[in-house]
Amino acid sequence: MSLAPFHIVLVEPEIPPNTGSIARLCGATDSVLHLVKPLGFSTSDKHLKRAGLDYWRFVDIRYWDNFEAFLQAQAEEQLYFFTTKVSKNYTQAHYKPGDFLIFGKETKGLPEDILRLYQERCYTLPMTNENIRSLNLAMTAGIVLYEALRQQQG
């Protein structure tokens, strides 16, 4: 497998189709998918496999026992956290190949203590309708990843 330009990190994902769609996104872009346990499903889940279709063999998936272990193994300057709890736009980040794009679980997002600790590295996707709480995790990951890829072209 080729050296991945970016890494997508899902912290305790809960919804199999989201993870399956993100796995497919990673396969299409040669990005690495990191899954941080505990997972809210089995990786043999039929909904997870269906969302990834027959692309699983093209995806580099790495598993982490917990978020602390993942964070300790990475360089802080390569970490980008995404949350609805900040106002800094995701397009303000300057992404580089090898960076980690980190997303929290669907129901709660990233842990508050992590957001405080890495507050300068937290970004959001702006939404104009205040009645909408958040975007779908797979959609958000795709938007951010393609912004990072776009930045590498220009």
ABEGO torsion letter per residue (X at the ends): XBBBABBBBBBGBABAAAAAAAAAAAAAAGBBBBBBOBBABBAABAAAAAAAEAAAAABBBBBBABAAAAAAABBAAABBBBBAABABBAAABBBBBGBBBBBBBAAAEBBAAAAAAAAAABBBBBBABAABABBBAAAAAAAAAAAAAAAAAX
